[in-house]
Amino acid sequence: MSLLDTLRLDGKAAVVTGAGRGLGRAMAQALARAGARVVCAARTAVQIERTANRIVEDGGEAIGVVADVSDSAQVDACVRACVEKFGQIDVMVANAGGGVGENRPFWEYSDELFEQVLAVNLKGTFYSGRAAARAMVERGQGGAIINVASGTALRGYKDFAYPTAKGGVISLTKSEATMLGEHGIRANVIVPGFVSQEPAADEQETEDRAARGARIPVRRLGEWWELGPLAVYLASDASRYITGQSFVIDGGGLAGGLGPVSFAPRQALAGDELDDMGEW
């Protein structure tokens, strides 16, 4: 078997949550191009149908299943749909998630709001891994769980609930790897930094992205499609000795000290000027 052959996913079946747009759609399409049959899951039917149709038009196999990952019963049904359609599940990409955009004082954060963020970002990832692992163990052929966290989980952030949940995803992944390794199931987590979800809508957005990207060591934002090859690698036999690991894909942002802070971390000296992100 050649090196490139180990990256093929022919004969495998995968579920990708949050596959209706952005990073999830890109990963679903990449897995399909590598040979996997894909169940595209998300809350919005129109979006997942569009993703599934694109895969089919590209010569692959895919179906769309409406599922809210905060509801464990819907996640279980999604995995059952994969097994019923394709006879198995080999790969679970737990990508669904998102913040609520709340930037309020810590002491004013409500129980309900915190629970909402945890339900989608942490509980949903647990439900996805549990449902997939159950089916994988029953089949006895192993598999791969790929969770998606966020670079915000590795530093402080004023909208704290989202990075708190994503930090839990990183810890959950390590536990999944530890508990499921004896069954031939690997678990790893992708940690994206600043990544564009789709092409820029206009020239102004292009300029805004270029300005943000200039602060990252590689001097640009990431592109949604760049997560696809990483997902294929982690799903394939090329990574069969890798489990419990975090793969940061952020253009060097964390290494360079860039983070989504909205305050100046230090005081300007006389004659110095801070820009609008609190940097010199």
N, C-alpha and C positions, 0 to 999 in steps of 0.2 A: 504493500500500500504506500502510495506516494504521500508527501507532506500535504499537498492540496486535497488529496482524497480524504484525509482526516477531518477536513472542514466541511465535507458534504453531509447533508441531513436527509438523504434519500431514505424513504421508508419510515421516517419519524413523524410523529404528530405533536403539534404544539398548541398551547392556548396562550394568547397574549391579551391581557386585560388593558383597558384604556387604549384600545387599538383604533379608535375612531379618528384620531388626528395626531399630529405632532410626532413625538418620539415613539409612541406606541405603534402608530401606523408605519413608521419607518422600520421599526424592528420586525413587525409582522411581515412586511414586504421582503425584507432581507432574508428572514428565515425561509420564506417560500422560494426565493430565488436559489437558495442553497439546497432545495429539494424537500423541505418539510411541508406537510399538509397542516393548515393553520385554522384554528378557531379564533375569530376576531371578536372580542367581547368589549362591551362598553354600555353605558346607559342610554345612549342615543342611537336609535335604530338606523336612521338615515346615514349617520357617519360610519357605522361599522359595515353597512351594506356597501358603501362607497369603497371602503378599504378592501373588502372581500372581492368586490367586482374588479378592482384594479389588479388584484393578484390573479384572478381567473383570466383576465384579459392578457396578462403577462405569461400565461401558460401554466400557472400553478393551480393548486386546489385549496379552496377556502370556503368557510361559511361564517355567517355573522350570528352571534347570539347576544341578545340583550341581557345585561346583567349589571346589577348594582353591587359592587364588591363589599359594601358595608352590610349587606344581608347575606349571611353564610349560606342560607338555603339556595339563593340564586347562584352563588359561586359553586356549590355542589352540583347544581343542575347544569351549569356551564361545562364542568368536567365530564359529567355523564353524557352530555351532548357530543363531546369530543370522542369519548369511547364508543358511543353508539354509531357515530358517523365514520370514524377512522379505525375503530377496533382497539385503540390504545391511546395513552398519552405519555409522551417521552420528555416533553419540555413544558415547563410553566414559566411564563414571563409575567411576574406580578408588577405591572407598571402603573396601574390606575392609582390616581392620587391627585392632590392639589391643595393649595392653601385657600384661605377665605379672605385674605387681604385685610385682615383686621390689624390695625396698629394702634392699640389703645393701651392705657396704663396697665401694668401687670395685675394690680389689685382689682381692676374692673373687668377682668376676663371672666366670663360666666361659665358655670358648669356645662351648660348646653353647648356653648361654642367650642369649648375644649373637647368635649365628647365627640362633637361632629368631626373635628379635624382628626382625632385619633381613629374614629370609625372608618374613615376612608383610607387614611394613609398607613395606619399600623394594623388595625384589626383586619382590614381587607387583605393586606399582605399575608397575615397569618391564615385567614380563611383559604386563600388561594393555595398556599403551600400545603396546608393540611389536606385539602381536597385532592390535590395532585399526588401527594405522597401516598395517600390511602390507595389510590388507583394504581400507582406505580408498584407499591409493595405487593398488592394482590396479583399483579402480572408477573412480578419477579424478574424483570429485566432492567431494573435501575432507571435512572433518569436524571434530569437536570432542572433545578429550580434557579431562576434568575430574578432577583428582586431589584427594584429601582429605588434608590434613596435620593439624596441631594447633598451638594456641597455645604449647604447651610447647616447640615447635621454636625459638621466638624468645627463649627465656631459659633459664637453667640449671634443672635439675630433678634431684632425687636419684636417681630411677629413670631413669638417664641413657640407657639403650639405646633406649627408645621415642622421646624427643625427638631423639636422634641420627638415627634412621631417618627420622623425619618431617622433619627438617631436610634430609636427603638428597632427600626427595620434592619439597621446594620447589626445590632446585637442579636436580633432574631435570626438573621442569616447564619451567624456563627453557631448558634444553637441547632439550627436545622442541619447544618453540615455535620455537627458532632453526633446528633441523634440518628441521622439517616444514612450515614456513611456505610454502616454494615449492610445496608440494603442496596448498595450500589447507587445511591442517590447523592448527587453533588449539589451544593447550594453556594451561590456567589451573589454579590451585590454590585450593581453599577451605580456609581456616584457622579452624576453629571454636575458640571458647573454652569456657567452662563451659556446656554445653547438656544439658538433660534428655533422656534417650533415650526416655521414654514417660511417660504420666500417673503421678502419684504413687500409690503403692499404698495409702497410708493417711494419716491426719491427721498423724502424727508425721513422715512423709517430707515432707509439704507444709510443715510448720514448719521442717524442716531445710533444705529448698530455699530457703525465704524468708530464713532466716538467712544462707545463703551468698550469695544474691542481693543482700542488703543491702550487700555489700562492693563491688559492681560499680556503675559510674557510672549505669546505667539502673535500678538497684535491683531487679534480678530476674535469674534465670538465663534462658538462652535455651531455646526449645522446639524439639523435634525437627523439627516441621513448618516452622519458619522457614528451614531450609536448602533446602527444595523450590523456592521462588521464585528463589533465587540460582542453583540448578542449572539451572532452566529458562532463565534469562537467559543464562548462559554457554553453554548448548547451542544457543541460538537465533540468528537473524540479527541480533537487536538488539545483539549483542556481536561482530559480525563483524570489527571493527577492534581487538579487544582480544585479546592473546595474551601469554603469558609473565608474567602478573601473579598476585599473591597477593591474595585477597579475605578479609580478616579479619572474622569475624562473631562478636564477643565482647562486645557491649554496652559497649564502651569499657574492658574490663578491662585490656588491655595499656597503653592510653593513660593509665589511672589508676594504673598501677603495681602492680596486683594480679597475683600469680602464685602457682602451686602450690608454695610453699616451706614447709618444715616446720621452719624455724628463724627466730629473730628477727634481722633484718639489722642492727640497731643496739642500743645499750645504753640501757636506760631511765634517765632522770635521776631524781634523788631526788624522791620523791613521786609519780612516774608509775607506772602499772600497765599491763602488757601483757596483752592478751587471749590466748585459746588459739591464735590464729594469728600471734602475734608482732606485732600492730598495736595502735596506741593508739586 
